[in-house]
């Protein structure tokens, strides 16, 4: 694996992992009052577009990062919509 891909996967791993605490907290408490619906919505769409870009470009680090992140932020968004 080329060094640039390793750098990409490390960056992808770190930026994806930062969403885990928020997702776990939201699932556990169902408290979404402090989360902005607009911010969460825009971010979810943005991550989805990055995922599509990564798939089209065939870029594994972008696909990995945005695939996992999309699942996490979409889950948080769904809980925000459900629990307000």
ABEGO torsion letter per residue (X at the ends): XBAAAAAAAAAAAAAAAAAAAAAAAAAAAGBAAABBAAAAAAAAAAAAAAAAAAAAAGBAAAAAAAAAAAAAAAAAAAAAAAAX
